[in-house]
């Protein structure tokens, strides 16, 4: 891959970012700063370039994506645009989604939901599946743990639901943050009242990426936090399941 300011990493043979075996492109730039972020290096905004440069970047990335075609075909996989926040670079995202569609490559967009509504709805029409994180519904808690208001994230999800977009919800299970009976109850109530979505993937917190905090000299709020126990994960699975959700652990 050529150097570019927009995608800082490509991960091949990924099995946690949507269906089948996938190639995941990590976009640079994220408006949130979640305490548990595994890619804190992705949060800084990239420098802007012109449209011609964007075309060059898209062409180069398409070459990379197509190297893995055989794995997509055999596993029902494809490409996932993740980050960072892919909605921060809508022009590049749309170019890649269009070119993947032309080549019949399955696409997922992995978003925090904190992005421009028009761009999100457009991406949902161009992609096969949106992977959407729902973490917290409490405004104060969302601001405290991610740095931004929850209103846009909740409203964007409602809009996707109205559009009947294909969405896979993901619930990051973060001890002491999202993993409280109260928060889980409120997430369930919000989803039932406001969306058509009844499938949810629970993503238990893990400590991968913690070394990055030290090397970047950023405060690691999760330093003393351990991943949730298997027992706790199963309890949360039950909590969603008993309210009519189909629950998967992981991806
Ligand atoms: S939304 Fe994702 S990339 Fe952005 S800060 Fe949160 S965990 Fe990190």
py3Dmol code that shows the C-alpha trace and the ligand (Angstrom):
import py3Dmol

protein = """\
ATOM      1  CA  UNK A   1       0.000   0.000   0.000  1.00  0.00           C
ATOM      2  CA  UNK A   2       1.226   3.503  -0.845  1.00  0.00           C
ATOM      3  CA  UNK A   3       1.491   6.002   1.991  1.00  0.00           C
ATOM      4  CA  UNK A   4      -1.731   7.968   2.365  1.00  0.00           C
ATOM      5  CA  UNK A   5      -3.194  10.192   5.085  1.00  0.00           C
ATOM      6  CA  UNK A   6      -6.623   8.513   5.162  1.00  0.00           C
ATOM      7  CA  UNK A   7      -6.176   4.826   5.939  1.00  0.00           C
ATOM      8  CA  UNK A   8      -3.621   3.984   8.567  1.00  0.00           C
ATOM      9  CA  UNK A   9      -3.887   0.201   8.563  1.00  0.00           C
ATOM     10  CA  UNK A  10      -5.192  -2.711   6.529  1.00  0.00           C
ATOM     11  CA  UNK A  11      -5.969  -5.910   8.387  1.00  0.00           C
ATOM     12  CA  UNK A  12      -6.391  -9.061   6.351  1.00  0.00           C
ATOM     13  CA  UNK A  13      -8.243 -12.298   7.293  1.00  0.00           C
ATOM     14  CA  UNK A  14     -10.360 -10.516   9.851  1.00  0.00           C
ATOM     15  CA  UNK A  15     -13.242 -12.574  11.277  1.00  0.00           C
ATOM     16  CA  UNK A  16     -14.701 -10.063  13.759  1.00  0.00           C
ATOM     17  CA  UNK A  17     -15.759  -7.237  11.473  1.00  0.00           C
ATOM     18  CA  UNK A  18     -18.804  -8.624   9.699  1.00  0.00           C
ATOM     19  CA  UNK A  19     -19.684 -11.847   7.880  1.00  0.00           C
ATOM     20  CA  UNK A  20     -17.026 -14.278   6.605  1.00  0.00           C
ATOM     21  CA  UNK A  21     -13.350 -13.509   6.151  1.00  0.00           C
ATOM     22  CA  UNK A  22     -12.794  -9.813   5.617  1.00  0.00           C
ATOM     23  CA  UNK A  23     -10.197  -7.218   4.831  1.00  0.00           C
ATOM     24  CA  UNK A  24     -10.598  -4.305   7.230  1.00  0.00           C
ATOM     25  CA  UNK A  25      -9.457  -0.808   6.314  1.00  0.00           C
ATOM     26  CA  UNK A  26      -8.924   1.485   9.284  1.00  0.00           C
ATOM     27  CA  UNK A  27      -9.673   5.112   8.456  1.00  0.00           C
ATOM     28  CA  UNK A  28      -7.729   7.865  10.143  1.00  0.00           C
ATOM     29  CA  UNK A  29      -9.703  10.367  12.249  1.00  0.00           C
ATOM     30  CA  UNK A  30     -12.444   9.969  14.844  1.00  0.00           C
ATOM     31  CA  UNK A  31     -14.508  12.657  16.584  1.00  0.00           C
ATOM     32  CA  UNK A  32     -14.891  10.509  19.705  1.00  0.00           C
ATOM     33  CA  UNK A  33     -12.280   9.614  22.277  1.00  0.00           C
ATOM     34  CA  UNK A  34     -13.691   6.513  23.964  1.00  0.00           C
ATOM     35  CA  UNK A  35     -11.867   5.540  27.126  1.00  0.00           C
ATOM     36  CA  UNK A  36     -11.528   1.937  25.902  1.00  0.00           C
ATOM     37  CA  UNK A  37     -10.417   2.722  22.320  1.00  0.00           C
ATOM     38  CA  UNK A  38      -8.088   0.038  20.943  1.00  0.00           C
ATOM     39  CA  UNK A  39      -6.821   2.341  18.215  1.00  0.00           C
ATOM     40  CA  UNK A  40      -6.090   5.653  19.935  1.00  0.00           C
ATOM     41  CA  UNK A  41      -3.645   6.490  17.134  1.00  0.00           C
ATOM     42  CA  UNK A  42      -6.675   6.679  14.807  1.00  0.00           C
ATOM     43  CA  UNK A  43      -8.312   9.617  16.570  1.00  0.00           C
ATOM     44  CA  UNK A  44      -6.216  12.468  15.126  1.00  0.00           C
ATOM     45  CA  UNK A  45      -7.659  14.074  11.996  1.00  0.00           C
ATOM     46  CA  UNK A  46      -5.732  13.485   8.753  1.00  0.00           C
ATOM     47  CA  UNK A  47      -4.518  16.397   6.627  1.00  0.00           C
ATOM     48  CA  UNK A  48      -6.776  17.083   3.651  1.00  0.00           C
ATOM     49  CA  UNK A  49      -5.698  16.498   0.054  1.00  0.00           C
ATOM     50  CA  UNK A  50      -7.375  17.288  -3.294  1.00  0.00           C
ATOM     51  CA  UNK A  51      -9.816  15.215  -5.336  1.00  0.00           C
ATOM     52  CA  UNK A  52      -7.122  13.926  -7.667  1.00  0.00           C
ATOM     53  CA  UNK A  53      -5.154  12.626  -4.737  1.00  0.00           C
ATOM     54  CA  UNK A  54      -8.304  11.018  -3.348  1.00  0.00           C
ATOM     55  CA  UNK A  55      -8.739   9.156  -6.664  1.00  0.00           C
ATOM     56  CA  UNK A  56      -5.167   7.925  -6.463  1.00  0.00           C
ATOM     57  CA  UNK A  57      -5.679   6.742  -2.869  1.00  0.00           C
ATOM     58  CA  UNK A  58      -8.942   4.978  -3.771  1.00  0.00           C
ATOM     59  CA  UNK A  59      -7.319   3.210  -6.750  1.00  0.00           C
ATOM     60  CA  UNK A  60      -4.429   2.045  -4.591  1.00  0.00           C
ATOM     61  CA  UNK A  61      -6.756   0.783  -1.854  1.00  0.00           C
ATOM     62  CA  UNK A  62      -8.906  -1.059  -4.401  1.00  0.00           C
ATOM     63  CA  UNK A  63      -5.780  -2.899  -5.526  1.00  0.00           C
ATOM     64  CA  UNK A  64      -5.143  -3.948  -1.941  1.00  0.00           C
ATOM     65  CA  UNK A  65      -8.762  -5.011  -1.435  1.00  0.00           C
ATOM     66  CA  UNK A  66      -8.750  -7.161  -4.560  1.00  0.00           C
ATOM     67  CA  UNK A  67      -5.722  -9.146  -3.441  1.00  0.00           C
ATOM     68  CA  UNK A  68      -8.044 -11.037  -1.068  1.00  0.00           C
ATOM     69  CA  UNK A  69     -10.895 -11.801  -3.473  1.00  0.00           C
ATOM     70  CA  UNK A  70     -10.460 -15.552  -3.125  1.00  0.00           C
ATOM     71  CA  UNK A  71     -11.056 -15.396   0.650  1.00  0.00           C
ATOM     72  CA  UNK A  72     -14.196 -13.302   0.244  1.00  0.00           C
ATOM     73  CA  UNK A  73     -15.655 -15.695  -2.307  1.00  0.00           C
ATOM     74  CA  UNK A  74     -14.927 -18.813  -0.262  1.00  0.00           C
ATOM     75  CA  UNK A  75     -16.218 -17.455   3.063  1.00  0.00           C
ATOM     76  CA  UNK A  76     -19.006 -15.045   2.160  1.00  0.00           C
ATOM     77  CA  UNK A  77     -16.779 -12.214   3.343  1.00  0.00           C
ATOM     78  CA  UNK A  78     -15.690  -8.905   1.882  1.00  0.00           C
ATOM     79  CA  UNK A  79     -14.362  -5.547   2.976  1.00  0.00           C
ATOM     80  CA  UNK A  80     -15.066  -3.586   6.147  1.00  0.00           C
ATOM     81  CA  UNK A  81     -14.416   0.121   6.369  1.00  0.00           C
ATOM     82  CA  UNK A  82     -13.610   0.847   9.994  1.00  0.00           C
ATOM     83  CA  UNK A  83     -11.492   3.282  11.937  1.00  0.00           C
ATOM     84  CA  UNK A  84     -11.258   5.699  13.403  1.00  0.00           C
ATOM     85  CA  UNK A  85     -14.549   6.758  11.923  1.00  0.00           C
ATOM     86  CA  UNK A  86     -15.033   6.106   8.188  1.00  0.00           C
ATOM     87  CA  UNK A  87     -17.769   8.776   8.009  1.00  0.00           C
ATOM     88  CA  UNK A  88     -15.039  11.372   8.617  1.00  0.00           C
ATOM     89  CA  UNK A  89     -13.858  10.734   5.054  1.00  0.00           C
ATOM     90  CA  UNK A  90     -17.136  10.382   3.156  1.00  0.00           C
ATOM     91  CA  UNK A  91     -15.679  11.150  -0.264  1.00  0.00           C
ATOM     92  CA  UNK A  92     -13.141   8.352  -0.015  1.00  0.00           C
ATOM     93  CA  UNK A  93     -15.692   6.028   1.576  1.00  0.00           C
ATOM     94  CA  UNK A  94     -18.243   6.566  -1.213  1.00  0.00           C
ATOM     95  CA  UNK A  95     -15.611   6.048  -3.925  1.00  0.00           C
ATOM     96  CA  UNK A  96     -14.570   2.735  -2.360  1.00  0.00           C
ATOM     97  CA  UNK A  97     -18.156   1.579  -1.770  1.00  0.00           C
ATOM     98  CA  UNK A  98     -19.061   2.334  -5.395  1.00  0.00           C
ATOM     99  CA  UNK A  99     -16.012   0.576  -6.765  1.00  0.00           C
ATOM    100  CA  UNK A 100     -16.571  -2.467  -4.546  1.00  0.00           C
ATOM    101  CA  UNK A 101     -20.179  -2.678  -5.712  1.00  0.00           C
ATOM    102  CA  UNK A 102     -19.033  -2.581  -9.349  1.00  0.00           C
ATOM    103  CA  UNK A 103     -16.773  -5.532  -8.573  1.00  0.00           C
ATOM    104  CA  UNK A 104     -19.458  -7.330  -6.536  1.00  0.00           C
ATOM    105  CA  UNK A 105     -17.412  -7.203  -3.322  1.00  0.00           C
ATOM    106  CA  UNK A 106     -19.494  -7.312  -0.117  1.00  0.00           C
ATOM    107  CA  UNK A 107     -19.027  -4.180   2.016  1.00  0.00           C
ATOM    108  CA  UNK A 108     -19.587  -3.250   5.667  1.00  0.00           C
ATOM    109  CA  UNK A 109     -19.198   0.190   7.227  1.00  0.00           C
ATOM    110  CA  UNK A 110     -18.250   0.049  10.900  1.00  0.00           C
ATOM    111  CA  UNK A 111     -19.385   3.274  12.572  1.00  0.00           C
ATOM    112  CA  UNK A 112     -19.745   4.810  16.003  1.00  0.00           C
ATOM    113  CA  UNK A 113     -22.830   6.562  14.628  1.00  0.00           C
ATOM    114  CA  UNK A 114     -21.296   9.919  15.437  1.00  0.00           C
ATOM    115  CA  UNK A 115     -21.181  11.323  11.917  1.00  0.00           C
ATOM    116  CA  UNK A 116     -23.018  13.425   9.391  1.00  0.00           C
ATOM    117  CA  UNK A 117     -26.545  12.016   8.978  1.00  0.00           C
ATOM    118  CA  UNK A 118     -26.711  12.489   5.213  1.00  0.00           C
ATOM    119  CA  UNK A 119     -23.352  10.763   4.762  1.00  0.00           C
ATOM    120  CA  UNK A 120     -24.442   7.873   6.967  1.00  0.00           C
ATOM    121  CA  UNK A 121     -27.733   7.333   5.139  1.00  0.00           C
ATOM    122  CA  UNK A 122     -25.938   7.489   1.798  1.00  0.00           C
ATOM    123  CA  UNK A 123     -23.296   5.017   2.993  1.00  0.00           C
ATOM    124  CA  UNK A 124     -26.096   2.696   4.158  1.00  0.00           C
ATOM    125  CA  UNK A 125     -27.515   2.667   0.619  1.00  0.00           C
ATOM    126  CA  UNK A 126     -24.135   1.938  -0.923  1.00  0.00           C
ATOM    127  CA  UNK A 127     -22.944  -0.696   1.587  1.00  0.00           C
ATOM    128  CA  UNK A 128     -24.429  -4.135   2.188  1.00  0.00           C
ATOM    129  CA  UNK A 129     -24.294  -3.783   5.967  1.00  0.00           C
ATOM    130  CA  UNK A 130     -23.727  -1.094   8.594  1.00  0.00           C
ATOM    131  CA  UNK A 131     -22.029  -2.221  11.824  1.00  0.00           C
ATOM    132  CA  UNK A 132     -23.362   0.231  14.393  1.00  0.00           C
ATOM    133  CA  UNK A 133     -22.092   0.631  17.938  1.00  0.00           C
ATOM    134  CA  UNK A 134     -24.611   1.307  20.659  1.00  0.00           C
ATOM    135  CA  UNK A 135     -22.793   1.944  23.921  1.00  0.00           C
ATOM    136  CA  UNK A 136     -24.725   4.181  26.271  1.00  0.00           C
ATOM    137  CA  UNK A 137     -27.967   6.126  26.177  1.00  0.00           C
ATOM    138  CA  UNK A 138     -27.272   8.466  29.076  1.00  0.00           C
ATOM    139  CA  UNK A 139     -26.091  11.878  27.886  1.00  0.00           C
ATOM    140  CA  UNK A 140     -23.836  12.593  30.852  1.00  0.00           C
ATOM    141  CA  UNK A 141     -22.177   9.186  30.740  1.00  0.00           C
ATOM    142  CA  UNK A 142     -21.673   9.333  26.966  1.00  0.00           C
ATOM    143  CA  UNK A 143     -20.000  12.720  27.257  1.00  0.00           C
ATOM    144  CA  UNK A 144     -17.828  11.509  30.099  1.00  0.00           C
ATOM    145  CA  UNK A 145     -16.638   8.309  28.408  1.00  0.00           C
ATOM    146  CA  UNK A 146     -16.500   9.359  24.732  1.00  0.00           C
ATOM    147  CA  UNK A 147     -16.167  13.151  24.880  1.00  0.00           C
ATOM    148  CA  UNK A 148     -19.311  13.859  22.832  1.00  0.00           C
ATOM    149  CA  UNK A 149     -23.100  14.068  23.165  1.00  0.00           C
ATOM    150  CA  UNK A 150     -25.194  10.928  22.557  1.00  0.00           C
ATOM    151  CA  UNK A 151     -28.032  12.737  20.731  1.00  0.00           C
ATOM    152  CA  UNK A 152     -26.602  12.381  17.207  1.00  0.00           C
ATOM    153  CA  UNK A 153     -25.776   8.689  17.680  1.00  0.00           C
ATOM    154  CA  UNK A 154     -29.304   7.855  18.811  1.00  0.00           C
ATOM    155  CA  UNK A 155     -30.950  10.006  16.173  1.00  0.00           C
ATOM    156  CA  UNK A 156     -28.829   8.515  13.381  1.00  0.00           C
ATOM    157  CA  UNK A 157     -29.832   5.030  14.460  1.00  0.00           C
ATOM    158  CA  UNK A 158     -33.509   5.989  14.379  1.00  0.00           C
ATOM    159  CA  UNK A 159     -33.035   7.358  10.870  1.00  0.00           C
ATOM    160  CA  UNK A 160     -31.347   4.164   9.672  1.00  0.00           C
ATOM    161  CA  UNK A 161     -34.228   2.212  11.135  1.00  0.00           C
ATOM    162  CA  UNK A 162     -36.759   4.401   9.319  1.00  0.00           C
ATOM    163  CA  UNK A 163     -34.854   3.776   6.087  1.00  0.00           C
ATOM    164  CA  UNK A 164     -34.923   0.030   6.942  1.00  0.00           C
ATOM    165  CA  UNK A 165     -31.181  -0.062   6.388  1.00  0.00           C
ATOM    166  CA  UNK A 166     -29.340  -3.344   6.977  1.00  0.00           C
ATOM    167  CA  UNK A 167     -27.718  -2.806  10.372  1.00  0.00           C
ATOM    168  CA  UNK A 168     -25.814  -5.101  12.707  1.00  0.00           C
ATOM    169  CA  UNK A 169     -25.866  -3.581  16.192  1.00  0.00           C
ATOM    170  CA  UNK A 170     -22.804  -4.011  18.349  1.00  0.00           C
ATOM    171  CA  UNK A 171     -22.716  -3.483  22.096  1.00  0.00           C
ATOM    172  CA  UNK A 172     -19.208  -3.011  23.516  1.00  0.00           C
ATOM    173  CA  UNK A 173     -19.375  -4.559  26.987  1.00  0.00           C
ATOM    174  CA  UNK A 174     -17.084  -2.314  29.016  1.00  0.00           C
ATOM    175  CA  UNK A 175     -16.842  -2.995  32.770  1.00  0.00           C
ATOM    176  CA  UNK A 176     -18.000  -0.051  34.911  1.00  0.00           C
ATOM    177  CA  UNK A 177     -19.028   1.912  31.810  1.00  0.00           C
ATOM    178  CA  UNK A 178     -21.555   0.163  29.551  1.00  0.00           C
ATOM    179  CA  UNK A 179     -21.715  -2.999  31.650  1.00  0.00           C
ATOM    180  CA  UNK A 180     -24.298  -2.061  34.236  1.00  0.00           C
ATOM    181  CA  UNK A 181     -27.764  -3.570  34.495  1.00  0.00           C
ATOM    182  CA  UNK A 182     -29.211  -0.068  34.322  1.00  0.00           C
ATOM    183  CA  UNK A 183     -27.427   0.883  31.103  1.00  0.00           C
ATOM    184  CA  UNK A 184     -28.237  -2.442  29.440  1.00  0.00           C
ATOM    185  CA  UNK A 185     -31.896  -2.011  30.415  1.00  0.00           C
ATOM    186  CA  UNK A 186     -31.933   1.491  28.913  1.00  0.00           C
ATOM    187  CA  UNK A 187     -30.217   0.349  25.716  1.00  0.00           C
ATOM    188  CA  UNK A 188     -32.806  -2.404  25.299  1.00  0.00           C
ATOM    189  CA  UNK A 189     -35.684   0.004  25.960  1.00  0.00           C
ATOM    190  CA  UNK A 190     -34.306   2.511  23.436  1.00  0.00           C
ATOM    191  CA  UNK A 191     -33.863  -0.119  20.725  1.00  0.00           C
ATOM    192  CA  UNK A 192     -37.335  -1.562  21.254  1.00  0.00           C
ATOM    193  CA  UNK A 193     -39.044   1.800  21.245  1.00  0.00           C
ATOM    194  CA  UNK A 194     -37.160   3.386  18.383  1.00  0.00           C
ATOM    195  CA  UNK A 195     -35.774   0.795  15.993  1.00  0.00           C
ATOM    196  CA  UNK A 196     -36.638  -2.311  14.037  1.00  0.00           C
ATOM    197  CA  UNK A 197     -33.373  -4.011  15.025  1.00  0.00           C
ATOM    198  CA  UNK A 198     -33.490  -7.088  17.242  1.00  0.00           C
ATOM    199  CA  UNK A 199     -30.090  -8.675  16.551  1.00  0.00           C
ATOM    200  CA  UNK A 200     -27.184  -7.609  18.690  1.00  0.00           C
ATOM    201  CA  UNK A 201     -23.530  -8.583  18.918  1.00  0.00           C
ATOM    202  CA  UNK A 202     -21.870  -8.222  22.302  1.00  0.00           C
ATOM    203  CA  UNK A 203     -18.213  -7.194  22.108  1.00  0.00           C
ATOM    204  CA  UNK A 204     -16.559  -7.910  25.472  1.00  0.00           C
ATOM    205  CA  UNK A 205     -13.793  -5.493  26.465  1.00  0.00           C
ATOM    206  CA  UNK A 206     -10.274  -6.809  25.939  1.00  0.00           C
ATOM    207  CA  UNK A 207      -6.916  -5.297  26.700  1.00  0.00           C
ATOM    208  CA  UNK A 208      -5.410  -5.403  23.207  1.00  0.00           C
ATOM    209  CA  UNK A 209      -3.994  -2.038  22.267  1.00  0.00           C
ATOM    210  CA  UNK A 210      -3.133  -0.909  25.801  1.00  0.00           C
ATOM    211  CA  UNK A 211       0.579  -0.722  24.938  1.00  0.00           C
ATOM    212  CA  UNK A 212      -0.275   2.019  22.436  1.00  0.00           C
ATOM    213  CA  UNK A 213      -1.345   4.361  25.216  1.00  0.00           C
ATOM    214  CA  UNK A 214       2.074   4.244  26.741  1.00  0.00           C
ATOM    215  CA  UNK A 215       3.899   4.764  23.472  1.00  0.00           C
ATOM    216  CA  UNK A 216       1.587   7.647  22.496  1.00  0.00           C
ATOM    217  CA  UNK A 217       1.806   9.104  25.982  1.00  0.00           C
ATOM    218  CA  UNK A 218      -1.992   9.234  26.358  1.00  0.00           C
ATOM    219  CA  UNK A 219      -3.813   8.538  29.599  1.00  0.00           C
ATOM    220  CA  UNK A 220      -5.143   4.968  29.697  1.00  0.00           C
ATOM    221  CA  UNK A 221      -8.380   5.079  31.702  1.00  0.00           C
ATOM    222  CA  UNK A 222      -8.756   1.315  31.449  1.00  0.00           C
ATOM    223  CA  UNK A 223      -5.380   0.485  32.973  1.00  0.00           C
ATOM    224  CA  UNK A 224      -6.822  -1.370  35.953  1.00  0.00           C
ATOM    225  CA  UNK A 225      -9.902  -2.790  34.270  1.00  0.00           C
ATOM    226  CA  UNK A 226     -10.093  -6.509  33.531  1.00  0.00           C
ATOM    227  CA  UNK A 227     -12.199  -8.047  30.741  1.00  0.00           C
ATOM    228  CA  UNK A 228     -15.663  -9.204  31.868  1.00  0.00           C
ATOM    229  CA  UNK A 229     -15.873 -12.826  33.037  1.00  0.00           C
ATOM    230  CA  UNK A 230     -17.460 -15.453  30.812  1.00  0.00           C
ATOM    231  CA  UNK A 231     -20.223 -15.754  33.386  1.00  0.00           C
ATOM    232  CA  UNK A 232     -20.977 -12.027  33.190  1.00  0.00           C
ATOM    233  CA  UNK A 233     -20.989 -12.079  29.374  1.00  0.00           C
ATOM    234  CA  UNK A 234     -23.502 -14.933  29.410  1.00  0.00           C
ATOM    235  CA  UNK A 235     -25.665 -13.043  31.908  1.00  0.00           C
ATOM    236  CA  UNK A 236     -25.747 -10.009  29.636  1.00  0.00           C
ATOM    237  CA  UNK A 237     -26.540 -12.264  26.690  1.00  0.00           C
ATOM    238  CA  UNK A 238     -29.496 -13.589  28.682  1.00  0.00           C
ATOM    239  CA  UNK A 239     -30.628 -10.061  29.562  1.00  0.00           C
ATOM    240  CA  UNK A 240     -30.881  -9.115  25.879  1.00  0.00           C
ATOM    241  CA  UNK A 241     -32.239 -12.550  24.936  1.00  0.00           C
ATOM    242  CA  UNK A 242     -35.076 -12.373  27.468  1.00  0.00           C
ATOM    243  CA  UNK A 243     -36.261  -9.117  25.845  1.00  0.00           C
ATOM    244  CA  UNK A 244     -36.554 -10.670  22.394  1.00  0.00           C
ATOM    245  CA  UNK A 245     -33.075 -10.062  20.977  1.00  0.00           C
ATOM    246  CA  UNK A 246     -31.059 -12.561  19.032  1.00  0.00           C
ATOM    247  CA  UNK A 247     -27.606 -12.298  20.609  1.00  0.00           C
ATOM    248  CA  UNK A 248     -24.149 -13.206  19.340  1.00  0.00           C
ATOM    249  CA  UNK A 249     -20.929 -12.898  21.300  1.00  0.00           C
ATOM    250  CA  UNK A 250     -18.281 -11.192  19.167  1.00  0.00           C
ATOM    251  CA  UNK A 251     -18.059  -9.628  15.683  1.00  0.00           C
TER     252      UNK A 251
END
"""
ligand_1 = """\
8
LIG
S -15.439 5.401 18.113
Fe -13.994 3.713 17.866
S -12.159 4.643 16.967
Fe -13.414 6.315 17.781
S -12.586 6.644 19.797
Fe -14.320 5.254 20.034
S -13.424 3.209 19.967
Fe -11.860 4.643 19.172
"""
view = py3Dmol.view(width=600, height=400)
view.addModel(protein, "pdb")
view.setStyle({"model": 0}, {"cartoon": {"style": "trace"}})
view.addModel(ligand_1, "xyz")
view.setStyle({"model": 1}, {"stick": {}})
view.zoomTo()
view.show()
